[in-house]
């Protein structure tokens, strides 16, 4: 390849990395606003906003391909189950954020890629080498360092955050599965549709009329979620997953900053140590997988 061909590709990779970090900023912002709203509004109402306005965002993008294209589905029940699982994850996340600092929640959720590795072996029968199993083990040690079972008053909420990570790993496995027979547009469409319909049926029972400020924040929750997923897709179109994915750990930095600015929270020393173990294990697992894929 000539030198004249490299710069455009290099620029695309840099743009992909920046888009990945921007997506993580939006996701951190979503969590921060959800935590803030959780002081005054029911988690079902916040989750409704997360999906209703997310779905409107998706509909705004649909005309590019047409509603018929996006709504075309081969395995509707699998799509419904996957979307329902994500809805449960959102409810659990907003509930957990009532009790955990933003940075701690984000650090524990950073174990998701490691849990995906473990579930890939169990569910998809993918090959997982010894080095990646070691990375999973180190990541779990990092979680234990953060949670410190029995040594603090919020360990139950921290364990719930780990449950969220396990559920999200299962959700990603299901996403891999449906990608074999449905398009990404279809998957995104039904994710928003199921979440919006189910949460709209539940929200009247817990509805608290929002203030004008709260309406703006509720709309922002949905747009940040939809925008984050859109940027994530665009990032992975421009940069290989093995290059862009490690930058998803920037969400911990964004969450720490937003947690301090909005709530005055800073992670303690043990949480920092645990987060470093989790991030280090995740980067090591990605590097090992990249080497394996290149040699395969």
Secondary structure as UniProt FT lines:
FT   HELIX           3..37
FT   TURN            38..40
FT   HELIX           43..62
FT   TURN            63..65
FT   HELIX           67..71
FT   HELIX           76..96
FT   TURN            97..99
FT   HELIX           102..109
FT   TURN            110..111
FT   HELIX           112..123
FT   HELIX           130..147
FT   TURN            149..150
FT   TURN            153..154
FT   HELIX           155..178
FT   TURN            179..181
FT   HELIX           184..203
FT   TURN            204..206
FT   HELIX           212..238
FT   HELIX           241..244
FT   HELIX           245..249
FT   HELIX           250..258
FT   HELIX           259..263
FT   HELIX           269..295
//
